[in-house]
């Protein structure tokens, strides 16, 4: 397999470009995963998970090189001080910026999330959606989630009538041959464990025709 692309490196942490189609850590399929591939690429060095991306999603993943660094980043996630920005290609037209709010219920049997109107044992979630390029059938949007619920972005966009391209689980017309979806973790912002310095790491979009076509419409993007 082609070596994983390293976006940023430090003694404490590593930011990696995760391709769609691989899990972040081992799962029941037994397929190659990001952590195992990194360990092989770095001659057996141990890495620690700090957050995850769904298997069909691409983009930046931050991993730690020590347990203390992992705990420091995990605490930032618990305090919701880590900022993650996504790009998504959605079906239809998103005409203006919008904030989606709702409660999310996880359906373990279906392995999906549902946006519901009732309270109770639900997770409150907010999604800021900004259109940045419009094509004939699709819109490229910038998405900032608040809440961190399971499948939050996919569920909220699908429920709003803008399913992510390829995401048939949440209403897309058709899937992709490689089972990817057009959701990309564009950037992550966090504080360094050792220095407290603020760091932002960006991940270029996938090299695919529709991504390239829509990004060509956006000045100074790529």
JOJOGI-V646203 format. One record per residue. N is the residue number from 1. RES is the residue in one small letter. PSI is psi in whole degrees, 0 to 359 (* if undefined). OMEGA is omega in whole degrees, -180 to 180 (NA if undefined). D_CENTER is the distance of its C-alpha to the mean C-alpha in Angstrom with 2 decimals. Layout:
n | res | psi | omega | d_center
N | RES | PSI | OMEGA | D_CENTER
N | RES | PSI | OMEGA | D_CENTER
This chain:
n | res | psi | omega | d_center
1 | x | 146 | 178 | 22.20
2 | x | 136 | 180 | 21.31
3 | x | 145 | 178 | 20.41
4 | x | 145 | -179 | 16.83
5 | x | 123 | 179 | 16.28
6 | x | 121 | -178 | 16.59
7 | x | 331 | -176 | 15.30
8 | x | 143 | -176 | 17.16
9 | x | 142 | 177 | 19.57
10 | x | 164 | 179 | 21.69
11 | x | 329 | -177 | 24.03
12 | x | 326 | -167 | 21.80
13 | x | 162 | 177 | 18.26
14 | x | 133 | 175 | 16.46
15 | x | 126 | -171 | 13.27
16 | x | 144 | 173 | 12.42
17 | x | 110 | 180 | 10.94
18 | x | 122 | 173 | 9.63
19 | x | 154 | 171 | 11.04
20 | x | 151 | 175 | 10.17
21 | x | 350 | 177 | 12.77
22 | x | 143 | 176 | 12.91
23 | x | 161 | 178 | 12.04
24 | x | 322 | -180 | 11.32
25 | x | 170 | -176 | 14.81
26 | x | 141 | 177 | 17.84
27 | x | 177 | -175 | 17.94
28 | x | 342 | -179 | 21.01
29 | x | 334 | -176 | 20.78
30 | x | 5 | 179 | 21.82
31 | x | 160 | 177 | 19.76
32 | x | 139 | -179 | 18.86
33 | x | 164 | -174 | 15.88
34 | x | 313 | -177 | 14.17
35 | x | 315 | 180 | 16.40
36 | x | 321 | 179 | 19.51
37 | x | 321 | 177 | 19.05
38 | x | 316 | -179 | 18.69
39 | x | 320 | 177 | 21.78
40 | x | 320 | -179 | 23.69
41 | x | 330 | -178 | 22.79
42 | x | 35 | 171 | 23.98
43 | x | 44 | 174 | 27.13
44 | x | 1 | 178 | 26.28
45 | x | 142 | -179 | 24.80
46 | x | 139 | 177 | 23.06
47 | x | 152 | -176 | 19.42
48 | x | 135 | -180 | 17.88
49 | x | 134 | 174 | 14.47
50 | x | 337 | 176 | 13.18
51 | x | 174 | -175 | 9.81
52 | x | 158 | 167 | 7.83
53 | x | 144 | 176 | 5.08
54 | x | 151 | -177 | 7.04
55 | x | 316 | -178 | 9.61
56 | x | 4 | -176 | 9.46
57 | x | 143 | 176 | 5.97
58 | x | 171 | 171 | 6.61
59 | x | 193 | -172 | 6.29
60 | x | 133 | 173 | 7.53
61 | x | 132 | 180 | 8.34
62 | x | 123 | 177 | 11.32
63 | x | 153 | -178 | 14.18
64 | x | 153 | 180 | 17.65
65 | x | 2 | 177 | 20.99
66 | x | 159 | 179 | 22.99
67 | x | 317 | 178 | 23.01
68 | x | 320 | 179 | 24.01
69 | x | 321 | 178 | 21.17
70 | x | 316 | -180 | 18.68
71 | x | 323 | 179 | 20.50
72 | x | 314 | 179 | 20.47
73 | x | 320 | 178 | 16.69
74 | x | 323 | 178 | 16.44
75 | x | 322 | 176 | 19.02
76 | x | 322 | 176 | 17.12
77 | x | 318 | 180 | 14.26
78 | x | 324 | 179 | 17.17
79 | x | 357 | -179 | 18.67
80 | x | 37 | 177 | 15.53
81 | x | 352 | 173 | 16.40
82 | x | 132 | 180 | 13.09
83 | x | 124 | 179 | 11.52
84 | x | 135 | 178 | 7.89
85 | x | 136 | 180 | 7.86
86 | x | 155 | 166 | 5.97
87 | x | 142 | 176 | 8.36
88 | x | 143 | 171 | 9.39
89 | x | 117 | -175 | 12.76
90 | x | 154 | 176 | 14.53
91 | x | 140 | 178 | 18.01
92 | x | 189 | -177 | 20.77
93 | x | 125 | 169 | 21.38
94 | x | 107 | -169 | 19.76
95 | x | 334 | -174 | 22.86
96 | x | 161 | 176 | 22.12
97 | x | 144 | -179 | 19.71
98 | x | 150 | 173 | 19.26
99 | x | 122 | 179 | 18.04
100 | x | 131 | 179 | 17.32
101 | x | 147 | 178 | 18.63
102 | x | 182 | 175 | 19.41
103 | x | 141 | -176 | 19.62
104 | x | 130 | 178 | 17.43
105 | x | 130 | 180 | 19.23
106 | x | 130 | 177 | 17.90
107 | x | 100 | -176 | 20.00
108 | x | 324 | -179 | 20.29
109 | x | 316 | -179 | 22.57
110 | x | 352 | -178 | 20.48
111 | x | 47 | 177 | 17.23
112 | x | 172 | 179 | 15.70
113 | x | 153 | 179 | 15.57
114 | x | 135 | 174 | 18.18
115 | x | 122 | -174 | 18.62
116 | x | 167 | -176 | 22.19
117 | x | 345 | -178 | 24.90
118 | x | 162 | 177 | 26.65
119 | x | 215 | -179 | 26.22
120 | x | 220 | -177 | 26.98
121 | x | 63 | -177 | 24.54
122 | x | 161 | 176 | 21.50
123 | x | 121 | 177 | 18.47
124 | x | 137 | -176 | 18.64
125 | x | 144 | 178 | 15.55
126 | x | 140 | -178 | 15.32
127 | x | 120 | 175 | 13.13
128 | x | 125 | -174 | 14.32
129 | x | 125 | -179 | 14.25
130 | x | 116 | 177 | 15.98
131 | x | 134 | 179 | 17.25
132 | x | 347 | 174 | 17.58
133 | x | 141 | -178 | 19.14
134 | x | 129 | 174 | 21.00
135 | x | 195 | -179 | 22.31
136 | x | 319 | -176 | 24.80
137 | x | 350 | -173 | 22.58
138 | x | 156 | 174 | 19.04
139 | x | 134 | 172 | 17.48
140 | x | 123 | -177 | 14.75
141 | x | 150 | 172 | 13.22
142 | x | 129 | -173 | 11.62
143 | x | 130 | 176 | 9.81
144 | x | 113 | -179 | 10.10
145 | x | 148 | 169 | 9.86
146 | x | 130 | 178 | 12.77
147 | x | 323 | 175 | 13.62
148 | x | 27 | -180 | 10.76
149 | x | 158 | 178 | 12.14
150 | x | 127 | 178 | 11.35
151 | x | 29 | -173 | 9.61
152 | x | 308 | -176 | 10.21
153 | x | 314 | -178 | 8.60
154 | x | 316 | -177 | 9.96
155 | x | 316 | -176 | 13.17
156 | x | 320 | 177 | 13.97
157 | x | 318 | 179 | 13.63
158 | x | 317 | -179 | 15.60
159 | x | 332 | -180 | 18.14
160 | x | 356 | -180 | 18.70
161 | x | 11 | 179 | 19.71
162 | x | 66 | 180 | 16.87
163 | x | 147 | 178 | 15.13
164 | x | 137 | 180 | 12.39
165 | x | 127 | 179 | 14.40
166 | x | 349 | -174 | 14.92
167 | x | 75 | -176 | 13.60
168 | x | 335 | 179 | 17.13
169 | x | 332 | -178 | 16.33
170 | x | 29 | 168 | 15.69
171 | x | 1 | 178 | 18.42
172 | x | 148 | -177 | 17.76
173 | x | 322 | -179 | 21.16
174 | x | 157 | 178 | 20.52
175 | x | 173 | 176 | 18.19
176 | x | 151 | -179 | 17.65
177 | x | 325 | -179 | 20.01
178 | x | 6 | 178 | 17.44
179 | x | 15 | 175 | 15.47
180 | x | 164 | 170 | 12.30
181 | x | 157 | -174 | 10.70
182 | x | 58 | 175 | 10.20
183 | x | 130 | -172 | 6.58
184 | x | 126 | 176 | 5.38
185 | x | 99 | -171 | 3.81
186 | x | 319 | -177 | 7.49
187 | x | 160 | 175 | 8.89
188 | x | 136 | -180 | 9.64
189 | x | 133 | -174 | 13.16
190 | x | 175 | 176 | 15.30
191 | x | 139 | 178 | 18.98
192 | x | 134 | 179 | 20.61
193 | x | 321 | -172 | 22.21
194 | x | 331 | -173 | 25.50
195 | x | 343 | -175 | 26.12
196 | x | 4 | 180 | 24.13
197 | x | 140 | 176 | 23.17
198 | x | 133 | -178 | 20.20
199 | x | 139 | 173 | 17.75
200 | x | 129 | 178 | 15.05
201 | x | 126 | 178 | 13.28
202 | x | 148 | 177 | 12.08
203 | x | 119 | 177 | 10.68
204 | x | 151 | 180 | 12.73
205 | x | 161 | 176 | 11.69
206 | x | 149 | 177 | 12.71
207 | x | 89 | 180 | 16.50
208 | x | 154 | -170 | 17.28
209 | x | 315 | -178 | 19.99
210 | x | 319 | 175 | 18.32
211 | x | 312 | -178 | 15.67
212 | x | 320 | -177 | 18.72
213 | x | 316 | -179 | 20.89
214 | x | 321 | 179 | 18.83
215 | x | 334 | 177 | 17.99
216 | x | 340 | 179 | 21.74
217 | x | 354 | -176 | 22.44
218 | x | 116 | 179 | 20.67
219 | x | 138 | 173 | 22.89
220 | x | 33 | 176 | 21.68
221 | x | 167 | 175 | 18.16
222 | x | * | NA | 16.85
